Amino acid sequence: MKYSERIKPISYLKSHAAEIVKNLAETREPLVITQNGEAKLVVMDVRSYEESIETLALLKMLAMSNKDIEEGKVYSAEEVFAELDKD
């Protein structure tokens, strides 16, 4: 499906809500809703939304880890295991 087919005016959302829900569940492709010709929101199925949130959380953790590495806030495996063995 072309990207342009995934862009609809808000009036379409209002009059085709049930059809949109069914289509989103089947295709898992988000729908861009416009108002006065300007993109205003994105509608997506819950499973896709949850996957997006999980992906963003993982990317945030990776970014934080890279920052720690750049700042030298790292420990060798030997140091970590030695610390664990103390307890």
C-alpha positions as a LaTeX table, in Angstrom:
\begin{tabular}{lrrr}
\hline
Residue & $x$ (\AA) & $y$ (\AA) & $z$ (\AA) \\
\hline
Met1 & 0.00 & 0.00 & 0.00 \\
Lys2 & 1.29 & 3.44 & $-0.92$ \\
Tyr3 & 2.14 & 5.84 & 1.89 \\
Ser4 & $-0.29$ & 8.40 & 0.49 \\
Glu5 & $-3.11$ & 5.89 & 1.04 \\
Arg6 & $-2.23$ & 5.89 & 4.75 \\
Ile7 & $-3.04$ & 9.62 & 5.06 \\
Lys8 & $-6.68$ & 10.54 & 5.71 \\
Pro9 & $-8.54$ & 13.66 & 6.83 \\
Ile10 & $-10.11$ & 13.77 & 10.25 \\
Ser11 & $-13.56$ & 13.51 & 8.68 \\
Tyr12 & $-12.60$ & 10.05 & 7.38 \\
Leu13 & $-11.62$ & 9.01 & 10.91 \\
Lys14 & $-14.96$ & 10.19 & 12.25 \\
Ser15 & $-17.05$ & 8.38 & 9.64 \\
His16 & $-15.01$ & 5.16 & 9.24 \\
Ala17 & $-13.81$ & 4.40 & 12.78 \\
Ala18 & $-14.82$ & 0.71 & 12.81 \\
Glu19 & $-13.28$ & 0.11 & 9.39 \\
Ile20 & $-10.06$ & 1.84 & 10.47 \\
Val21 & $-9.80$ & $-0.30$ & 13.61 \\
Lys22 & $-10.24$ & $-3.48$ & 11.57 \\
Asn23 & $-7.71$ & $-2.35$ & 8.97 \\
Leu24 & $-5.12$ & $-1.34$ & 11.55 \\
Ala25 & $-5.43$ & $-4.69$ & 13.31 \\
Glu26 & $-4.93$ & $-6.54$ & 10.03 \\
Thr27 & $-2.19$ & $-4.47$ & 8.40 \\
Arg28 & $-0.45$ & $-3.04$ & 11.48 \\
Glu29 & 0.34 & 0.02 & 9.35 \\
Pro30 & $-0.22$ & 3.37 & 11.05 \\
Leu31 & $-2.67$ & 5.90 & 9.67 \\
Val32 & $-1.82$ & 9.61 & 9.54 \\
Ile33 & $-4.79$ & 11.88 & 10.24 \\
Thr34 & $-4.81$ & 15.41 & 8.87 \\
Gln35 & $-6.76$ & 18.47 & 9.89 \\
Asn36 & $-6.96$ & 21.42 & 7.52 \\
Gly37 & $-4.41$ & 19.67 & 5.29 \\
Glu38 & $-1.81$ & 19.36 & 8.07 \\
Ala39 & $-0.74$ & 16.10 & 9.73 \\
Lys40 & $-2.06$ & 16.16 & 13.31 \\
Leu41 & $-1.89$ & 12.62 & 14.66 \\
Val42 & $-0.96$ & 9.03 & 13.95 \\
Val43 & $-3.34$ & 6.18 & 14.71 \\
Met44 & $-1.89$ & 2.70 & 15.20 \\
Asp45 & $-2.88$ & $-0.65$ & 16.65 \\
Val46 & $-2.01$ & $-1.37$ & 20.28 \\
Arg47 & 0.49 & $-4.14$ & 19.50 \\
Ser48 & 2.47 & $-1.85$ & 17.19 \\
Tyr49 & 2.36 & 0.92 & 19.80 \\
Glu50 & 3.65 & $-1.38$ & 22.55 \\
Glu51 & 6.45 & $-2.64$ & 20.27 \\
Ser52 & 7.40 & 0.97 & 19.50 \\
Ile53 & 7.56 & 1.84 & 23.19 \\
Glu54 & 9.72 & $-1.22$ & 23.91 \\
Thr55 & 12.03 & $-0.35$ & 21.00 \\
Leu56 & 12.39 & 3.23 & 22.24 \\
Ala57 & 13.21 & 1.98 & 25.75 \\
Leu58 & 15.91 & $-0.30$ & 24.37 \\
Leu59 & 17.36 & 2.50 & 22.25 \\
Lys60 & 17.42 & 4.78 & 25.30 \\
Met61 & 19.30 & 2.13 & 27.31 \\
Leu62 & 21.80 & 1.72 & 24.47 \\
Ala63 & 22.34 & 5.47 & 24.30 \\
Met64 & 22.88 & 5.62 & 28.06 \\
Ser65 & 25.32 & 2.72 & 27.86 \\
Asn66 & 27.27 & 4.38 & 25.07 \\
Lys67 & 27.47 & 7.57 & 27.13 \\
Asp68 & 28.82 & 5.60 & 30.11 \\
Ile69 & 31.44 & 3.98 & 27.87 \\
Glu70 & 32.49 & 7.37 & 26.47 \\
Glu71 & 32.80 & 8.73 & 30.01 \\
Gly72 & 34.85 & 5.73 & 31.14 \\
Lys73 & 32.18 & 4.53 & 33.57 \\
Val74 & 32.86 & 0.87 & 32.91 \\
Tyr75 & 34.13 & $-2.14$ & 34.84 \\
Ser76 & 35.91 & $-5.22$ & 33.59 \\
Ala77 & 34.24 & $-8.61$ & 33.97 \\
Glu78 & 36.91 & $-9.53$ & 36.51 \\
Glu79 & 36.05 & $-6.49$ & 38.65 \\
Val80 & 32.33 & $-7.27$ & 38.53 \\
Phe81 & 32.79 & $-10.94$ & 39.46 \\
Ala82 & 35.25 & $-10.03$ & 42.21 \\
Glu83 & 32.68 & $-7.65$ & 43.67 \\
Leu84 & 29.97 & $-10.31$ & 43.46 \\
Asp85 & 32.21 & $-12.83$ & 45.20 \\
Lys86 & 32.64 & $-10.49$ & 48.20 \\
Asp87 & 29.04 & $-11.01$ & 49.26 \\
\hline
\end{tabular}
